[in-house]
Amino acid sequence: MSILLLIVLGLAAGWLASVIMGTSSQGVLSDIIFGVLGALVGGLIMNLLDQPGVTGFNVYSILVAALGAMVLIWIGRRLRTA
């Protein structure tokens, strides 16, 4: 996957995760970072469940990356309140 597609996938996944988690005021750069890191975390989670991780630029990959981004947002919230 090219860098440009990875950025677009990260933006879409990060935005989706921020909307679902109720943190939609993060900004574009934050959405991209959470989306790209979420793709790594989501891929790890899916591999632990014996499912494919991010498989390219498709809806499944965006959902996997959004899952990972939601986990990161949740962890960040827990660390901030601790």
NORPERA-V195084 format. One record per pair of residues at least 4 apart in sequence whose C-alpha atoms are under 6 Angstrom apart, sorted by sequence separation. I is the first residue (numbers start at 1). J is the second residue. D is the distance in Angstrom with one decimal. If there is no record, write none. Layout:
I:J:D ; I:J:D
This chain:
5:9:6.0 ; 6:10:6.0 ; 10:14:5.7 ; 11:15:5.9 ; 17:21:6.0 ; 18:22:5.8 ; 26:30:5.8 ; 31:35:5.9 ; 34:38:5.6 ; 38:42:5.6 ; 39:43:5.8 ; 47:51:5.4 ; 62:66:6.0 ; 18:23:4.8 ; 19:24:5.1 ; 46:51:5.0 ; 18:24:5.0 ; 55:61:5.9 ; 46:53:5.4 ; 54:61:4.6 ; 43:53:3.9 ; 43:54:5.8 ; 15:31:5.4 ; 14:31:4.2 ; 14:32:5.8 ; 11:31:5.4 ; 14:34:5.3 ; 11:32:4.2 ; 14:35:4.0 ; 10:32:4.6 ; 13:35:4.9 ; 42:64:5.1 ; 42:65:5.2 ; 11:35:5.9 ; 10:35:3.8 ; 42:67:5.7 ; 10:36:4.6 ; 39:65:3.8 ; 42:68:3.9 ; 38:65:4.8 ; 41:68:4.8 ; 39:68:5.9 ; 35:65:5.9 ; 38:68:3.9 ; 38:69:3.9 ; 35:69:5.6 ; 34:69:5.4 ; 13:62:5.2 ; 17:66:5.1 ; 13:65:5.6 ; 17:69:6.0 ; 13:66:4.4 ; 17:70:5.3
